[in-house]
Amino acid sequence: MTIIDGKAVSASVREELKGEAENFAARYGRKVALAVIIVGDDPASHTYVNNKIKGCEQVGFRSICHRFDDGVPQEQVADVLKQLANDDTVDGILVQLPLPKGYDSEYLLSLIPDSKDVDGFSPANTGLLSMNRPNTVSCTPLGIMSLLASTGRELKGKHAVVIGRSNTVGKPMAMLLLNADCTVTVCHSRTRDIAEIARQADILVAAVGRAGFVTADMVKDGAIVIDVGINRIDGKLYGDVDFASVAHKCSYITPVPGGVGPMTISMLLKNTLQAAVNRLK
Ligand code: NAP
């Protein structure tokens, strides 16, 4: 069994981005810029935002961060989004989700132009992915494709089972695997006998949000297991996969932390650079 080192793959992506960001700045006379909006005081969301800002610094991007208190009028957030949308020196915009209760995330996200939608959540970017004409793709599933590539294993014809069907992880993951010629099964909370389906997977992706959901009896010998879950229990992070038991059965596995997580921000940075280049083309 090999542990897929998300930190190492992520570091090499960022090293590459650093060079590309320098070239961009030299050519266009400004840095690639990412704007982040956060509302409320959810500690996990603040940690993610801080890591995104740190990531920008690491690769030489400019970051812009607007922090709003929970309770700020929605139109105030909308106004900032509209300004950022019209600012030619801003390449990517993201709203950290989830927003506190009472905010209409669909409306606020709709204010981000497709060309600056570096999270890849817009209906246009989602649709293009499903047509196998990907433009900007959701960062976590995109990072997982890089991790799968790092194994050197052929994906074509493999049976991939994705547990989870969220718009941000499960569905785009399934689309990317389908576009890579896998045969894909998507499971969710109403799926009957998930264990039986999971056992048929050559590639098993767990994006459930339940600590230790995937146990050894759900994994085929030699499968590649990707653990997307981030579950905080008593201040400690746990994945959706019971690592200790599953690790003995699979060929490759991502750890939590240090697997999928580090890739997500690297892909966000990659998407931002791509958005900058595309807009200036
Ligand atoms: P989500 O929106 O809550 O979706 C969870 C999915 O799991 C849903 O489709 C749900 O089914 C399904 N599910 C829940 N309980 C189930 C059960 N008992 N049996 C089968 N399916 C079940 O979560 P998400 O945003 O996709 O995230 C999933 C996990 O990945 C979370 O732990 C999250 O923190 C983590 N995550 C990590 C990263 C990263 O960078 N590493 C990024 C994003 C998310 P229904 O649709 O039927 O409700």
py3Dmol code that shows the C-alpha trace and the ligand (Angstrom):
import py3Dmol

protein = """\
ATOM      1  CA  MET A   1       0.000   0.000   0.000  1.00  0.00           C
ATOM      2  CA  THR A   2       1.241   3.467  -0.861  1.00  0.00           C
ATOM      3  CA  ILE A   3       0.112   6.624   0.883  1.00  0.00           C
ATOM      4  CA  ILE A   4      -0.555   9.363  -1.658  1.00  0.00           C
ATOM      5  CA  ASP A   5       1.332  12.375  -0.343  1.00  0.00           C
ATOM      6  CA  GLY A   6      -0.968  15.312  -1.047  1.00  0.00           C
ATOM      7  CA  LYS A   7       1.466  17.740   0.534  1.00  0.00           C
ATOM      8  CA  ALA A   8       4.265  16.732  -1.828  1.00  0.00           C
ATOM      9  CA  VAL A   9       2.087  16.831  -4.979  1.00  0.00           C
ATOM     10  CA  SER A  10       0.666  20.153  -3.817  1.00  0.00           C
ATOM     11  CA  ALA A  11       4.144  21.603  -3.175  1.00  0.00           C
ATOM     12  CA  SER A  12       5.245  20.749  -6.705  1.00  0.00           C
ATOM     13  CA  VAL A  13       2.103  22.374  -8.165  1.00  0.00           C
ATOM     14  CA  ARG A  14       2.790  25.545  -6.143  1.00  0.00           C
ATOM     15  CA  GLU A  15       6.432  25.612  -7.206  1.00  0.00           C
ATOM     16  CA  GLU A  16       5.318  25.555 -10.834  1.00  0.00           C
ATOM     17  CA  LEU A  17       2.691  28.246 -10.187  1.00  0.00           C
ATOM     18  CA  LYS A  18       5.310  30.489  -8.598  1.00  0.00           C
ATOM     19  CA  GLY A  19       7.263  30.610 -11.843  1.00  0.00           C
ATOM     20  CA  GLU A  20       4.119  31.195 -13.907  1.00  0.00           C
ATOM     21  CA  ALA A  21       2.983  33.979 -11.560  1.00  0.00           C
ATOM     22  CA  GLU A  22       6.360  35.692 -11.976  1.00  0.00           C
ATOM     23  CA  ASN A  23       6.064  35.478 -15.763  1.00  0.00           C
ATOM     24  CA  PHE A  24       2.535  36.887 -15.587  1.00  0.00           C
ATOM     25  CA  ALA A  25       3.642  39.843 -13.450  1.00  0.00           C
ATOM     26  CA  ALA A  26       6.592  40.562 -15.746  1.00  0.00           C
ATOM     27  CA  ARG A  27       4.385  40.441 -18.831  1.00  0.00           C
ATOM     28  CA  TYR A  28       1.319  42.347 -17.580  1.00  0.00           C
ATOM     29  CA  GLY A  29       2.847  44.657 -14.961  1.00  0.00           C
ATOM     30  CA  ARG A  30       0.684  43.414 -12.110  1.00  0.00           C
ATOM     31  CA  LYS A  31       0.254  40.356  -9.963  1.00  0.00           C
ATOM     32  CA  VAL A  32      -2.432  37.716 -10.416  1.00  0.00           C
ATOM     33  CA  ALA A  33      -5.151  38.630  -7.876  1.00  0.00           C
ATOM     34  CA  LEU A  34      -7.654  36.562  -5.919  1.00  0.00           C
ATOM     35  CA  ALA A  35     -10.477  38.122  -3.879  1.00  0.00           C
ATOM     36  CA  VAL A  36     -12.059  36.208  -1.020  1.00  0.00           C
ATOM     37  CA  ILE A  37     -15.268  37.107   0.782  1.00  0.00           C
ATOM     38  CA  ILE A  38     -16.187  35.654   4.141  1.00  0.00           C
ATOM     39  CA  VAL A  39     -19.250  36.372   6.261  1.00  0.00           C
ATOM     40  CA  GLY A  40     -19.550  35.396   9.910  1.00  0.00           C
ATOM     41  CA  ASP A  41     -17.182  33.827  12.418  1.00  0.00           C
ATOM     42  CA  ASP A  42     -17.201  30.096  11.648  1.00  0.00           C
ATOM     43  CA  PRO A  43     -13.704  29.043  12.800  1.00  0.00           C
ATOM     44  CA  ALA A  44     -13.240  26.355  10.106  1.00  0.00           C
ATOM     45  CA  SER A  45     -14.179  28.843   7.365  1.00  0.00           C
ATOM     46  CA  HIS A  46     -11.689  31.381   8.743  1.00  0.00           C
ATOM     47  CA  THR A  47      -8.975  28.724   8.750  1.00  0.00           C
ATOM     48  CA  TYR A  48      -9.726  27.889   5.089  1.00  0.00           C
ATOM     49  CA  VAL A  49      -9.678  31.578   4.135  1.00  0.00           C
ATOM     50  CA  ASN A  50      -6.387  32.153   5.970  1.00  0.00           C
ATOM     51  CA  ASN A  51      -4.875  29.173   4.160  1.00  0.00           C
ATOM     52  CA  LYS A  52      -6.072  30.553   0.820  1.00  0.00           C
ATOM     53  CA  ILE A  53      -4.436  33.897   1.579  1.00  0.00           C
ATOM     54  CA  LYS A  54      -1.247  32.150   2.684  1.00  0.00           C
ATOM     55  CA  GLY A  55      -1.318  30.141  -0.552  1.00  0.00           C
ATOM     56  CA  CYS A  56      -1.544  33.368  -2.561  1.00  0.00           C
ATOM     57  CA  GLU A  57       1.489  34.797  -0.750  1.00  0.00           C
ATOM     58  CA  GLN A  58       3.423  31.587  -1.324  1.00  0.00           C
ATOM     59  CA  VAL A  59       3.051  31.679  -5.094  1.00  0.00           C
ATOM     60  CA  GLY A  60       3.291  35.468  -5.474  1.00  0.00           C
ATOM     61  CA  PHE A  61      -0.377  36.373  -6.050  1.00  0.00           C
ATOM     62  CA  ARG A  62      -2.103  39.438  -4.598  1.00  0.00           C
ATOM     63  CA  SER A  63      -4.932  38.538  -2.250  1.00  0.00           C
ATOM     64  CA  ILE A  64      -7.859  40.728  -1.320  1.00  0.00           C
ATOM     65  CA  CYS A  65      -9.982  39.670   1.633  1.00  0.00           C
ATOM     66  CA  HIS A  66     -13.321  41.166   2.684  1.00  0.00           C
ATOM     67  CA  ARG A  67     -14.472  39.955   6.093  1.00  0.00           C
ATOM     68  CA  PHE A  68     -18.056  40.747   7.107  1.00  0.00           C
ATOM     69  CA  ASP A  69     -19.766  40.174  10.436  1.00  0.00           C
ATOM     70  CA  ASP A  70     -22.769  37.866  10.471  1.00  0.00           C
ATOM     71  CA  GLY A  71     -25.808  40.140  10.187  1.00  0.00           C
ATOM     72  CA  VAL A  72     -24.331  42.567   7.653  1.00  0.00           C
ATOM     73  CA  PRO A  73     -27.022  43.400   5.065  1.00  0.00           C
ATOM     74  CA  GLN A  74     -26.812  41.083   2.085  1.00  0.00           C
ATOM     75  CA  GLU A  75     -26.744  44.044  -0.326  1.00  0.00           C
ATOM     76  CA  GLN A  76     -23.516  45.265   1.280  1.00  0.00           C
ATOM     77  CA  VAL A  77     -21.888  41.946   0.426  1.00  0.00           C
ATOM     78  CA  ALA A  78     -23.477  42.102  -3.034  1.00  0.00           C
ATOM     79  CA  ASP A  79     -22.037  45.598  -3.631  1.00  0.00           C
ATOM     80  CA  VAL A  80     -18.519  44.421  -2.895  1.00  0.00           C
ATOM     81  CA  LEU A  81     -18.997  41.439  -5.208  1.00  0.00           C
ATOM     82  CA  LYS A  82     -20.190  43.754  -7.983  1.00  0.00           C
ATOM     83  CA  GLN A  83     -17.159  46.019  -7.519  1.00  0.00           C
ATOM     84  CA  LEU A  84     -14.804  43.056  -7.658  1.00  0.00           C
ATOM     85  CA  ALA A  85     -16.607  41.732 -10.731  1.00  0.00           C
ATOM     86  CA  ASN A  86     -15.928  45.031 -12.525  1.00  0.00           C
ATOM     87  CA  ASP A  87     -12.350  45.414 -11.342  1.00  0.00           C
ATOM     88  CA  ASP A  88      -9.997  44.493 -14.187  1.00  0.00           C
ATOM     89  CA  THR A  89      -7.133  43.874 -11.792  1.00  0.00           C
ATOM     90  CA  VAL A  90      -9.041  41.109  -9.986  1.00  0.00           C
ATOM     91  CA  ASP A  91      -8.810  37.689 -11.655  1.00  0.00           C
ATOM     92  CA  GLY A  92     -10.672  35.387  -9.306  1.00  0.00           C
ATOM     93  CA  ILE A  93     -13.463  35.855  -6.778  1.00  0.00           C
ATOM     94  CA  LEU A  94     -14.785  33.390  -4.244  1.00  0.00           C
ATOM     95  CA  VAL A  95     -17.344  33.476  -1.488  1.00  0.00           C
ATOM     96  CA  GLN A  96     -16.396  31.170   1.365  1.00  0.00           C
ATOM     97  CA  LEU A  97     -19.220  28.691   1.929  1.00  0.00           C
ATOM     98  CA  PRO A  98     -21.317  27.953   3.838  1.00  0.00           C
ATOM     99  CA  LEU A  99     -22.711  31.445   4.416  1.00  0.00           C
ATOM    100  CA  PRO A 100     -24.526  32.026   7.718  1.00  0.00           C
ATOM    101  CA  LYS A 101     -28.283  31.484   7.782  1.00  0.00           C
ATOM    102  CA  GLY A 102     -30.312  34.197   6.090  1.00  0.00           C
ATOM    103  CA  TYR A 103     -27.927  34.834   3.180  1.00  0.00           C
ATOM    104  CA  ASP A 104     -28.905  33.725  -0.301  1.00  0.00           C
ATOM    105  CA  SER A 105     -25.741  32.030  -1.511  1.00  0.00           C
ATOM    106  CA  GLU A 106     -27.194  31.287  -4.948  1.00  0.00           C
ATOM    107  CA  TYR A 107     -27.851  35.014  -5.486  1.00  0.00           C
ATOM    108  CA  LEU A 108     -24.463  36.112  -4.153  1.00  0.00           C
ATOM    109  CA  LEU A 109     -22.578  33.509  -6.194  1.00  0.00           C
ATOM    110  CA  SER A 110     -24.501  34.587  -9.303  1.00  0.00           C
ATOM    111  CA  LEU A 111     -22.766  37.982  -9.027  1.00  0.00           C
ATOM    112  CA  ILE A 112     -19.401  36.378  -9.788  1.00  0.00           C
ATOM    113  CA  PRO A 113     -18.775  36.443 -13.555  1.00  0.00           C
ATOM    114  CA  ASP A 114     -18.057  32.999 -15.035  1.00  0.00           C
ATOM    115  CA  SER A 115     -14.624  34.281 -16.075  1.00  0.00           C
ATOM    116  CA  LYS A 116     -13.732  34.958 -12.407  1.00  0.00           C
ATOM    117  CA  ASP A 117     -15.476  31.910 -10.921  1.00  0.00           C
ATOM    118  CA  VAL A 118     -12.288  30.210  -9.710  1.00  0.00           C
ATOM    119  CA  ASP A 119     -14.236  27.763  -7.518  1.00  0.00           C
ATOM    120  CA  GLY A 120     -15.899  26.432 -10.687  1.00  0.00           C
ATOM    121  CA  PHE A 121     -19.348  26.494  -9.072  1.00  0.00           C
ATOM    122  CA  SER A 122     -21.236  28.586 -11.646  1.00  0.00           C
ATOM    123  CA  PRO A 123     -23.967  26.933 -13.736  1.00  0.00           C
ATOM    124  CA  ALA A 124     -21.936  27.615 -16.898  1.00  0.00           C
ATOM    125  CA  ASN A 125     -18.739  26.065 -15.551  1.00  0.00           C
ATOM    126  CA  THR A 126     -20.694  23.129 -14.130  1.00  0.00           C
ATOM    127  CA  GLY A 127     -22.464  22.585 -17.456  1.00  0.00           C
ATOM    128  CA  LEU A 128     -19.249  22.762 -19.467  1.00  0.00           C
ATOM    129  CA  LEU A 129     -17.728  20.071 -17.258  1.00  0.00           C
ATOM    130  CA  SER A 130     -20.685  17.795 -17.849  1.00  0.00           C
ATOM    131  CA  MET A 131     -20.261  18.317 -21.609  1.00  0.00           C
ATOM    132  CA  ASN A 132     -16.590  17.313 -21.294  1.00  0.00           C
ATOM    133  CA  ARG A 133     -15.535  20.829 -22.319  1.00  0.00           C
ATOM    134  CA  PRO A 134     -14.143  21.812 -18.906  1.00  0.00           C
ATOM    135  CA  ASN A 135     -13.390  25.479 -18.288  1.00  0.00           C
ATOM    136  CA  THR A 136     -12.927  26.093 -14.556  1.00  0.00           C
ATOM    137  CA  VAL A 137     -13.454  22.945 -12.505  1.00  0.00           C
ATOM    138  CA  SER A 138     -14.294  22.648  -8.811  1.00  0.00           C
ATOM    139  CA  CYS A 139     -10.987  22.617  -6.911  1.00  0.00           C
ATOM    140  CA  THR A 140     -11.321  19.536  -4.692  1.00  0.00           C
ATOM    141  CA  PRO A 141     -12.261  17.060  -7.456  1.00  0.00           C
ATOM    142  CA  LEU A 142      -9.676  18.651  -9.748  1.00  0.00           C
ATOM    143  CA  GLY A 143      -7.012  18.106  -7.080  1.00  0.00           C
ATOM    144  CA  ILE A 144      -8.102  14.486  -6.734  1.00  0.00           C
ATOM    145  CA  MET A 145      -7.535  13.941 -10.462  1.00  0.00           C
ATOM    146  CA  SER A 146      -3.940  15.164  -9.976  1.00  0.00           C
ATOM    147  CA  LEU A 147      -3.507  12.800  -7.036  1.00  0.00           C
ATOM    148  CA  LEU A 148      -4.827   9.913  -9.138  1.00  0.00           C
ATOM    149  CA  ALA A 149      -2.439  10.896 -11.943  1.00  0.00           C
ATOM    150  CA  SER A 150       0.431  10.848  -9.438  1.00  0.00           C
ATOM    151  CA  THR A 151      -0.131   7.095  -8.940  1.00  0.00           C
ATOM    152  CA  GLY A 152       0.641   6.488 -12.607  1.00  0.00           C
ATOM    153  CA  ARG A 153      -2.304   4.069 -12.779  1.00  0.00           C
ATOM    154  CA  GLU A 154      -4.489   3.927 -15.866  1.00  0.00           C
ATOM    155  CA  LEU A 155      -8.031   5.212 -15.161  1.00  0.00           C
ATOM    156  CA  LYS A 156      -9.632   4.182 -18.443  1.00  0.00           C
ATOM    157  CA  GLY A 157     -12.221   1.430 -18.021  1.00  0.00           C
ATOM    158  CA  LYS A 158     -11.908   1.343 -14.217  1.00  0.00           C
ATOM    159  CA  HIS A 159     -14.999   1.243 -12.036  1.00  0.00           C
ATOM    160  CA  ALA A 160     -15.054   4.385  -9.890  1.00  0.00           C
ATOM    161  CA  VAL A 161     -17.510   4.670  -7.025  1.00  0.00           C
ATOM    162  CA  VAL A 162     -18.108   8.126  -5.584  1.00  0.00           C
ATOM    163  CA  ILE A 163     -19.919   8.293  -2.256  1.00  0.00           C
ATOM    164  CA  GLY A 164     -21.529  11.746  -2.038  1.00  0.00           C
ATOM    165  CA  ARG A 165     -23.376  13.807  -4.633  1.00  0.00           C
ATOM    166  CA  SER A 166     -22.844  17.416  -3.553  1.00  0.00           C
ATOM    167  CA  ASN A 167     -22.643  20.016  -6.302  1.00  0.00           C
ATOM    168  CA  THR A 168     -19.180  21.023  -5.131  1.00  0.00           C
ATOM    169  CA  VAL A 169     -17.506  17.634  -4.647  1.00  0.00           C
ATOM    170  CA  GLY A 170     -19.430  14.446  -5.482  1.00  0.00           C
ATOM    171  CA  LYS A 171     -21.029  15.458  -8.789  1.00  0.00           C
ATOM    172  CA  PRO A 172     -18.014  17.199 -10.377  1.00  0.00           C
ATOM    173  CA  MET A 173     -15.852  14.285  -9.160  1.00  0.00           C
ATOM    174  CA  ALA A 174     -18.148  11.836 -10.935  1.00  0.00           C
ATOM    175  CA  MET A 175     -18.036  13.957 -14.110  1.00  0.00           C
ATOM    176  CA  LEU A 176     -14.237  14.179 -14.120  1.00  0.00           C
ATOM    177  CA  LEU A 177     -13.939  10.409 -13.680  1.00  0.00           C
ATOM    178  CA  LEU A 178     -16.511   9.828 -16.414  1.00  0.00           C
ATOM    179  CA  ASN A 179     -14.610  12.211 -18.694  1.00  0.00           C
ATOM    180  CA  ALA A 180     -11.490  10.147 -17.912  1.00  0.00           C
ATOM    181  CA  ASP A 181     -13.289   7.045 -19.257  1.00  0.00           C
ATOM    182  CA  CYS A 182     -14.063   5.444 -15.915  1.00  0.00           C
ATOM    183  CA  THR A 183     -17.360   3.663 -15.373  1.00  0.00           C
ATOM    184  CA  VAL A 184     -18.864   5.697 -12.567  1.00  0.00           C
ATOM    185  CA  THR A 185     -21.372   4.883  -9.840  1.00  0.00           C
ATOM    186  CA  VAL A 186     -22.534   7.651  -7.524  1.00  0.00           C
ATOM    187  CA  CYS A 187     -23.901   6.760  -4.070  1.00  0.00           C
ATOM    188  CA  HIS A 188     -25.781   8.961  -1.625  1.00  0.00           C
ATOM    189  CA  SER A 189     -27.859   8.777   1.526  1.00  0.00           C
ATOM    190  CA  ARG A 190     -30.711   6.938  -0.230  1.00  0.00           C
ATOM    191  CA  THR A 191     -28.485   4.355  -1.940  1.00  0.00           C
ATOM    192  CA  ARG A 192     -29.239   0.781  -0.935  1.00  0.00           C
ATOM    193  CA  ASP A 193     -26.368  -1.457   0.129  1.00  0.00           C
ATOM    194  CA  ILE A 194     -23.497   0.962  -0.329  1.00  0.00           C
ATOM    195  CA  ALA A 195     -21.011  -1.602   1.001  1.00  0.00           C
ATOM    196  CA  GLU A 196     -21.822  -3.986  -1.853  1.00  0.00           C
ATOM    197  CA  ILE A 197     -21.379  -1.235  -4.450  1.00  0.00           C
ATOM    198  CA  ALA A 198     -18.214   0.126  -2.834  1.00  0.00           C
ATOM    199  CA  ARG A 199     -16.648  -3.367  -2.911  1.00  0.00           C
ATOM    200  CA  GLN A 200     -16.843  -3.268  -6.713  1.00  0.00           C
ATOM    201  CA  ALA A 201     -14.769  -0.091  -6.924  1.00  0.00           C
ATOM    202  CA  ASP A 202     -11.307   0.027  -8.439  1.00  0.00           C
ATOM    203  CA  ILE A 203     -11.301   3.678  -7.373  1.00  0.00           C
ATOM    204  CA  LEU A 204     -13.327   4.605  -4.302  1.00  0.00           C
ATOM    205  CA  VAL A 205     -13.898   8.271  -3.464  1.00  0.00           C
ATOM    206  CA  ALA A 206     -15.502   9.040  -0.103  1.00  0.00           C
ATOM    207  CA  ALA A 207     -17.059  12.521   0.134  1.00  0.00           C
ATOM    208  CA  VAL A 208     -19.668  11.889   2.791  1.00  0.00           C
ATOM    209  CA  GLY A 209     -18.825  14.005   5.815  1.00  0.00           C
ATOM    210  CA  ARG A 210     -19.026  11.077   8.290  1.00  0.00           C
ATOM    211  CA  ALA A 211     -15.875  10.070  10.167  1.00  0.00           C
ATOM    212  CA  GLY A 212     -14.755   6.498   9.444  1.00  0.00           C
ATOM    213  CA  PHE A 213     -17.738   5.807   7.131  1.00  0.00           C
ATOM    214  CA  VAL A 214     -15.726   3.562   4.785  1.00  0.00           C
ATOM    215  CA  THR A 215     -14.539   0.456   6.560  1.00  0.00           C
ATOM    216  CA  ALA A 216     -12.297  -2.395   5.357  1.00  0.00           C
ATOM    217  CA  ASP A 217     -15.252  -4.646   4.452  1.00  0.00           C
ATOM    218  CA  MET A 218     -16.352  -2.021   1.879  1.00  0.00           C
ATOM    219  CA  VAL A 219     -13.053  -2.039  -0.014  1.00  0.00           C
ATOM    220  CA  LYS A 220     -11.862  -4.368  -2.767  1.00  0.00           C
ATOM    221  CA  ASP A 221      -8.300  -5.663  -2.471  1.00  0.00           C
ATOM    222  CA  GLY A 222      -5.976  -3.352  -4.371  1.00  0.00           C
ATOM    223  CA  ALA A 223      -8.448  -0.481  -4.791  1.00  0.00           C
ATOM    224  CA  ILE A 224      -7.340   3.156  -4.846  1.00  0.00           C
ATOM    225  CA  VAL A 225      -9.066   4.939  -1.967  1.00  0.00           C
ATOM    226  CA  ILE A 226      -9.487   8.718  -1.910  1.00  0.00           C
ATOM    227  CA  ASP A 227     -10.685  10.253   1.343  1.00  0.00           C
ATOM    228  CA  VAL A 228     -12.236  13.699   0.912  1.00  0.00           C
ATOM    229  CA  GLY A 229     -13.802  13.911   4.373  1.00  0.00           C
ATOM    230  CA  ILE A 230     -12.812  16.523   6.908  1.00  0.00           C
ATOM    231  CA  ASN A 231     -14.553  15.751  10.182  1.00  0.00           C
ATOM    232  CA  ARG A 232     -13.537  17.633  13.309  1.00  0.00           C
ATOM    233  CA  ILE A 233     -14.014  15.696  16.516  1.00  0.00           C
ATOM    234  CA  ASP A 234     -12.651  17.171  19.768  1.00  0.00           C
ATOM    235  CA  GLY A 235     -10.322  19.390  17.775  1.00  0.00           C
ATOM    236  CA  LYS A 236      -8.856  16.479  15.783  1.00  0.00           C
ATOM    237  CA  LEU A 237      -9.378  15.836  12.057  1.00  0.00           C
ATOM    238  CA  TYR A 238     -10.788  12.557  10.797  1.00  0.00           C
ATOM    239  CA  GLY A 239     -11.498  11.456   7.255  1.00  0.00           C
ATOM    240  CA  ASP A 240     -14.496   9.558   5.904  1.00  0.00           C
ATOM    241  CA  VAL A 241     -12.324   6.448   5.664  1.00  0.00           C
ATOM    242  CA  ASP A 242     -11.260   4.262   8.564  1.00  0.00           C
ATOM    243  CA  PHE A 243      -7.615   4.599   7.572  1.00  0.00           C
ATOM    244  CA  ALA A 244      -6.164   1.997   9.957  1.00  0.00           C
ATOM    245  CA  SER A 245      -8.272  -0.897   8.638  1.00  0.00           C
ATOM    246  CA  VAL A 246      -8.630   0.187   4.994  1.00  0.00           C
ATOM    247  CA  ALA A 247      -4.910   0.870   4.468  1.00  0.00           C
ATOM    248  CA  HIS A 248      -4.183  -2.890   4.630  1.00  0.00           C
ATOM    249  CA  LYS A 249      -6.503  -3.652   1.711  1.00  0.00           C
ATOM    250  CA  CYS A 250      -5.914  -0.924  -0.842  1.00  0.00           C
ATOM    251  CA  SER A 251      -3.089  -0.184  -3.266  1.00  0.00           C
ATOM    252  CA  TYR A 252      -3.121   3.593  -2.694  1.00  0.00           C
ATOM    253  CA  ILE A 253      -4.804   5.750  -0.087  1.00  0.00           C
ATOM    254  CA  THR A 254      -4.917   9.449   0.791  1.00  0.00           C
ATOM    255  CA  PRO A 255      -4.396  10.342   4.451  1.00  0.00           C
ATOM    256  CA  VAL A 256      -6.380  12.928   6.427  1.00  0.00           C
ATOM    257  CA  PRO A 257      -4.837  15.395   6.966  1.00  0.00           C
ATOM    258  CA  GLY A 258      -2.222  15.629   4.216  1.00  0.00           C
ATOM    259  CA  GLY A 259      -4.083  14.079   1.287  1.00  0.00           C
ATOM    260  CA  VAL A 260      -6.870  15.810  -0.605  1.00  0.00           C
ATOM    261  CA  GLY A 261      -6.902  18.952   1.579  1.00  0.00           C
ATOM    262  CA  PRO A 262      -3.577  20.501   0.512  1.00  0.00           C
ATOM    263  CA  MET A 263      -4.482  19.970  -3.156  1.00  0.00           C
ATOM    264  CA  THR A 264      -7.719  21.933  -2.950  1.00  0.00           C
ATOM    265  CA  ILE A 265      -6.011  25.281  -2.382  1.00  0.00           C
ATOM    266  CA  SER A 266      -3.319  24.538  -4.940  1.00  0.00           C
ATOM    267  CA  MET A 267      -6.047  23.943  -7.529  1.00  0.00           C
ATOM    268  CA  LEU A 268      -7.746  27.189  -6.488  1.00  0.00           C
ATOM    269  CA  LEU A 269      -4.476  29.005  -7.180  1.00  0.00           C
ATOM    270  CA  LYS A 270      -4.100  27.173 -10.478  1.00  0.00           C
ATOM    271  CA  ASN A 271      -7.664  28.117 -11.478  1.00  0.00           C
ATOM    272  CA  THR A 272      -6.953  31.750 -10.569  1.00  0.00           C
ATOM    273  CA  LEU A 273      -3.860  31.897 -12.747  1.00  0.00           C
ATOM    274  CA  GLN A 274      -5.769  30.254 -15.580  1.00  0.00           C
ATOM    275  CA  ALA A 275      -8.622  32.758 -15.185  1.00  0.00           C
ATOM    276  CA  ALA A 276      -6.114  35.636 -15.312  1.00  0.00           C
ATOM    277  CA  VAL A 277      -4.496  34.325 -18.478  1.00  0.00           C
ATOM    278  CA  ASN A 278      -7.861  33.559 -20.144  1.00  0.00           C
ATOM    279  CA  ARG A 279      -9.247  37.030 -19.443  1.00  0.00           C
ATOM    280  CA  LEU A 280      -6.212  38.718 -20.927  1.00  0.00           C
ATOM    281  CA  LYS A 281      -6.096  36.514 -24.002  1.00  0.00           C
TER     282      LYS A 281
END
"""
ligand_1 = """\
48
NAP
P -22.263 17.520 1.699
O -22.698 18.619 0.822
O -22.788 17.413 3.078
O -22.602 16.143 0.925
C -22.446 14.912 1.556
C -22.916 13.825 0.634
O -22.808 12.606 1.317
C -24.388 13.982 0.215
O -24.539 13.701 -1.153
C -25.112 12.954 1.090
O -26.230 12.346 0.455
C -24.042 11.910 1.267
N -24.271 11.180 2.525
C -24.440 11.692 3.754
N -24.658 10.701 4.646
C -24.627 9.554 3.951
C -24.783 8.196 4.305
N -25.013 7.818 5.557
N -24.703 7.277 3.331
C -24.462 7.638 2.058
N -24.287 8.917 1.656
C -24.375 9.861 2.596
O -20.680 17.471 1.836
P -19.537 17.892 0.790
O -19.406 19.349 0.748
O -19.671 17.128 -0.460
O -18.261 17.360 1.594
C -18.093 16.016 1.942
C -16.931 15.891 2.911
O -15.756 16.341 2.267
C -17.064 16.743 4.167
O -16.445 16.066 5.238
C -16.294 17.987 3.838
O -15.791 18.645 4.986
C -15.185 17.411 3.020
N -14.576 18.345 2.070
C -13.226 18.338 2.016
C -12.597 19.162 1.130
C -11.099 19.122 1.062
O -10.490 20.021 0.539
N -10.474 18.066 1.582
C -13.311 20.012 0.304
C -14.707 19.978 0.365
C -15.324 19.126 1.246
P -27.582 13.153 0.077
O -27.240 13.960 -1.137
O -28.557 12.081 -0.206
O -27.907 13.993 1.275
"""
view = py3Dmol.view(width=600, height=400)
view.addModel(protein, "pdb")
view.setStyle({"model": 0}, {"cartoon": {"style": "trace"}})
view.addModel(ligand_1, "xyz")
view.setStyle({"model": 1}, {"stick": {}})
view.zoomTo()
view.show()
